[in-house]
Amino acid sequence: MVRSSVPRLVIAAPASGSGKTTVATGLMAAFAARGLAVSPHKVGPDYIDPGYHALATGRTGRNLDAYLCGPELIAPLFLHGARGCDIAVVEGVMGLYDGAAGEGELASTAHVAKLLRAPVVLVVDASSQSRSVAALVHGFVSWDPEVRVGGVILNKVGSDRHEELLREALDAVGVPVLGVLRRAPLVSTPSRHLGLVPVAERLGAAVASVEEMAALVSRGCDLPALERLAGTAGALPGDSVPWTPGPPAPDDPSRSAGKLRPRVAVAGGPAFTFSYAEHAELLTAAGAEVVTFDPLRDEELPEHTAGLVVGGGFPEVYGAELSANEPLREAVARLAAAGAPIAAECAGLLYLCRELDGRPMCGVLDAGARMAERLTLGYRDAVAVGDSVLAAAGTRMRGHEFHRTVVEPGAGAVPAWGIRGRERRVEGFVQRGVHASYLHTHWASEPGVARRFVERCRTS
């Protein structure tokens, strides 16, 4: 059962680096330790933070991205994730009011908070200020009257005297201080060129980090007050119902013929950690049997693989190990040569290339990949250039690019996508059953993608 009145909080900040992830993850774990079933969410396209959220709560971390999925899906996706939960914690992205470039508030934390009718807790890095904190908080509280900032958590406070000065300054703003966290160098997680190191790469250390975050938040925050604030969230619109991937069609031809459901192998393990939970749910609902495998460890694809999904991650970090697994590379190449459906995003694109930083990869695509100096980052408005296993020509989808690699050439004879807007270009590859691209997409925005892919798995 899902209630539209699920208590919920949005954890936001004036800017990146203020401590949102520490507070949000610690708060999730602290609430869970109090016996609450906590639903974890992340604003935006980030794949890494939800892994830490899952450790904190024991539930799947889910994304709420108003650009990729559209504002109309935010409440349904939230309710889908919050099934059976007592409280939900939503970690924001960047600064509270930072959204998609050139799109106003779209996809900002503030936008999602308004769509969820949820109170916001502002995490402020107070390490280099005292009285000025009042002006900062006042500005964020008053900028948009529709955003309800219900409290402040002061992070990186240096001493009792520093805390006293900050509290005195904030008295005039009228926003309660719901927590004070002292500087805690032990509570940290390592990062690299694309953000935090994913949980799958450091599970034991990640568990310890989450425990430290929970202890810090439990010591420094007023958990009962935060729980009460979550209970003041407004009711979602009356027409909001949980998103669903949909049940398999009753006249599924593979079932009526007595056949097994087509098996879709999904790459996982430390090298391929970027995936939205809804993708596997959509594939399953479309009639597929989803099986995860680890390209670093497994030397063969799962038996009877009919289709392959290779999502994002860090193949450049594991290039040597991926290259050394020659039996699996050859198995992927054979599957592609047989015309089986293969969907590859970002890291998956690199894995299908001829080489990555000079190391042999699967050789499915006649292209080379290498690390680059420049980070490519941003939302993209895309249209399918030709028919593929994922989409018919002309299908419009929104996506996100986030990589520090280059593939040469950047597009095949039939590109995967045409990028619209100021940066008009084509990118990616469509050849036989392969659809490979840098673009990360969220299939919940276009459920036909999963259905089309599974149908091709049945017929290829």
N, C-alpha and C positions, 0 to 999 in steps of 0.2 A: 504494500500500500504506500502511496506517495501523497503527502499533504502539500498543498500549495503554500502552507504556512510554515514550512521547515525553517526553524531558526537559523540565521545565517549572518556572517560577517564578511566584509571585504577588507583585506589588509592591504593598505596602499602606502605610498611615501611621496615626498616631494620630488625625489629623483632616484635613479638607479644607485645602488651601493649604500642605501640608507639602512638596510637590514631587514627588508621585507621577507626574504626567504627564511632567515633565521627565526623571525617572529612567527611567520605563518606556519612553518614546519613544527617549531617548538610548541605553538598553541594547539595544533592538531594532535600532537603526541600527548600534550598535557591533558587535553579534554578526553582523549582515549583512555588515559590512565585513570581518569575519574569515572570510567565505566560508560562513557557516552559512545554511541556509534557515530563516527565522524565522517562526513562526506568531503573529500578533498578536491579542490578545483584550482585551475591556473588560468588567468586571463592571458590571451594571446597564443602564439604558435609554439611556445617553448615546450620541448620534449623532456628536458632534463629534470627540472624542478618536480614534475609529477612523480618521478621515480622516488624522490625523497619523501614526498607526500604519502606515497603508498607504504613506505616503510613506517611512517609515523602512525598511520591509521589502520593498516591491514586491509585497505580497500584500494581499488584501482584509481590512480590519479587521472583526472579528466580535464580537458581544455575547454575554455569558453572563448571563442574567437569570433567577434561580430563581423570581421572582414571576411574571413574564410567561409563562414557558415551563414552569414546574414544575421541581422539583429533579431529576426523573427524566430530563430532557432535557439537563442540563448536560454530562455526560460525552459523550453522543452528538454534541451540537453542537460540543463541543471537538474531538473526533476528526475530525469532518467538516472543520473549519477547518484541522486540523493535518496533513491528508494531504500526504505527501511532504516533511515538514519535519524538520529536525534538532533543533529546540528551540522551545519556546513561551514567550512572555512574556505574562502576564495582568495588566493594570493594574486595581487595585481601585477602589472607589468610597467616597467619604466616609472616615470612620474605619474601622479594621479590623472592629470589631464592630457598626457601624451598619447596621441592616437596615430592612425595611419597617416603618413605624410600627405599633406594637401587635402585631407578628407575631414578636417574639423575634429570633432570628438569621436568619430567612428573608430571602434575597436579599442578605445582607451579604457582604463580602469574605471574612470568616472562613468563612461557610457554603459559599461556592463553593470556597474552598481545601480544605475538608474533602471536598467532593464529588469534587474532582479529585485528592485525596491528594497535594497539592503543597506544597513548602516555601514559607514566606513570608519575604520580605525587607522589613523595616520601615524606611521612610524617615522620619527624624526631623528636624524643623526645630530645629536646635540654636542658633539665633541669639541666644536670650535665656536660656541656661542653661549650666551646666557640670556639677557633681556631681549635680544633680537629674535629669539624663538617665538615670542608673542606676535611679532609682525608677520613672521613666516606663516604661522598657523592661522592667524586672522585672514591672511590673503587666500589660503586654500579653502577655508571655511566659507568665505563670502563670494568666491569667484563664480560659483554656480549654485543658486539657491535650491536647485533640485537634487543636489548631492548632499546627503546628510552625514556630516562628519560627527560621529557620536563619541569620539574620544581620541586621545593621543597616547602613544607609547614612546617614551624618550629613550633613545638608544645611545650607547657609548658615553654614559655619564661618568665623570671622573671621580667624584667624591660626594660626601654628604653635603658640603657647602655648595658645590655645583648644583646638586639636585634642589637644594633650597632656593637658589637664585632662579632656577628654571620654573619651579612651581610658583614662586611669587610673580614672575612675569606672566605666566599663563592664567593666573586668577582673573585677570581683566578680560580675557578672551571668552570665558564662559564655556570652554570645552574641557571636560574632565580628563585628568591624567589617570590612565588606566594601567600604567606600568612604567617602571624605571629599570632599565637594564644597564648594569655597569660594564665597563670595558672588559671583554672576555676573550683574550687571544686564543684560548684553547678551542673555542667554538668557531670552527672554520672548516671549509671544505676546499680542496684544491681545485684550481681552474686551469683551463688552457684556452686556445684561440677561439673556441666557440662557446665558452661559458664554463660552468661547473663540470667536473669529471662525473660521468653518469654512475649511478648506483651499481650497475652490472659490472663495472670495472674495479670497484673497491668495496664490495659488499660488507665485509667485516668492519672496515673503517667507517663506512657510511652509517651502519647501525650505531656505532659509537658516537658519531657526529649528531645523529638525531637524538640520542639519549642526552647528550650535552645541551642541545637546543631546548629540549623539554625541561631539563633541570633549570636552565637559565630563566626560561619563561615562567615556570612555576614559582621560582623564588621572587621574581621581580614584578609579576603582573597580578592584577586582581581578577582571578579566574571567575569567581561568582559574578562580578560586575560585567565582565565580558560576555558571560553566558546570558545574563539578563539583557544586555544590549542586543545580542543576537535575536532574542525573543521579540524585539520591537520591530523586526522587519515587516514591511507591509505585505499584504496578500498579493500574490501574483495575479495578473489579469485572469478573469474568469474563464477565458477560453484556453488557458495554458494547460496542456496535458503533456505527460512525459513523452519524450521522443522514443520511438521504437524502430529497430531495424526491420521489423515486419516478419511474420512467420513464413516458412516455406510454403509456396503455393500448393494447394491440395492436389492439383493435377500435374505435379512435378513429373516430367517425362522419365527422369532417371529412376524415380520410385515406382511409377506404374509399370516400367519395364523390368522391375526387380533388380536393377543395377545398384551398385554402391554409389554413394555420393562422390563426386569428383574430389580428389584430394588436392588441396592447395598448400604448398609448402611455403612457410613464412620465415625468412632469415631472422635470427635473433642472436643472443650472445653479446659479448662486450663490443664487437665491431659494428653491430647493427641494432642500436637501442632506440632509434627514433620511429615511433609508431603511435598512431591514435587508436585507442581501445575500440572505438566504434568501427574501425575497418574490419577487424576480425569478426565482430558481431554482425556486420552487414554481409560478409562472405558466408558466414554460417547460416544466416537467415535466407540467403539466396540459394542455399542447398549444398554448400561445400563442406567438406571436412577439413578443418584448418589444423595443420601440424607445424609446430615450430622446430627449427633445427639451427645448429650453431656452425657457421662456415669456418670457424677457427678449429673446431674439433671433429666434426662429422666429415667423413671422407666420401659419403654418398648422400644423395638426396633421399628423403623418405621414400619408402617403397610405394610404387604406384602413383608417384607425383604426376598430376595432370596440369598443374599450373604453378607458377612461382612468383612470389612477391618479395622483393628485396628493397627495404626502406632505407632510411637515413641512418647516419651514425658516424663513425670515425675510422673508415678503412685506411686512411693515410697513416694513422697511428699503428695500425696492425697490418700494414702492407706486406711486411716480410712474412708474417704467419699466414696471411691469406694466399700469398703467392706460393708458399711452401706446400700448401694443401692442393697439390696438383690433381689428385683423383677427383676432388670435388669440382675444381675448375673445369675439368674435362666433362664431368657429368652435367654441369650447367650448359656448357657449349653443345653437348649432344641434345639436351632438352630443347634448346633454342633452334638447333638445326632441324629438329622434328616438327617445328612449327607450333609448339606448345605456347600458351599464353604466358608472358613474363612481364610483370610491371615492376619497374625499377625507378626509385626516386633518389636523387642526390648521391649518397654513398653507394646505392645500388647501381646508379649510372657508372660510377667509377669502377665498380667491381666487374661490370660487363665490358669495360674497355679492353683494348689490346694490352695496355700496360699502365701502371701507376708509379710515377717517379722511377721509371726504368725497370720496375719489377713486373714480370708477366702476370696478367689477370686472366679473365675468362676468354677474351678474344671474340666475344659475340659481336662487338661493335668495332669497326675499323677506325678507331680513334685512340688517342693517347691522353692520359691525364697526369697532372702534376700539381704540386703545391704552388701557391702564388703568394705574392706580397700583399695583395689587396683583398680585403674582405668584401664579398658581395652579399648585400643584405637588403631585404625589403619585400613588401607585398607586391604582387603582380596580378594584373587582370589579363587573363589568357583566353584564347580560343583554339580549339582543336583544328589543326591544319588539314589533316586527312583522317579517314576512318582508321580506328585501331581497336585493340582488344578492350580498351577502357572507354572510348567515347567515339561517337559519330562525328564526322567533319562538321564544324560549325558550333559544336558544343562549347558553351562558355563556362569557365570555372575560374575561381580566384585561388591564388596560391601564394607561397612564400619561399623566397630564396635565402639561404644562409650557408655560405661556404667560403672557404679560402683555398679553392682549387680551380683549375682551368682544364677544360676538355677541348682538344683540338682535333678535328673541326668541332665547332659548337653545335652543329646540326647536321643531320643526315639528308639524303636525297628527299625523303619525306620527313619534315620536322615533326616533333610532337606537338609543340605549341607555337602560336604566334602571340607575342606579347604586345598588348595594346597600350595606349597612352603615350606619354612623352617619349618613352624608350621603346620605339617600335623595332622589333626584331623577331627572328624565329630562333628556336632552340630545341634541342632534344632529338630523339631518333624514333621513327616508327619503321620497322622492317619485319615482315612476316608476323609472328605473334608477339614481337617485342615492342613495348612502349617504355622508353627510357628518357628521363628528363631530370634537370636540377630542381624542378618545381615540386615543392611539397604541397599537396592538396588534402582537403578534408572531405572524405567521401560522403559524409552525412549531408553535405550541401547538394549532392547529386547522387541519390541512392542508385540510380540506373547504372552507375559505374560498376558497382560490385555485381549487380545482376548480369550485366553484359559480360564481365570477366568470367563469371562462373559458367554462363551459357557457352562461352567459347571453350572453356575447359571440358565441357561435356562433348562438344562436337569436333574438337581438334584431333 
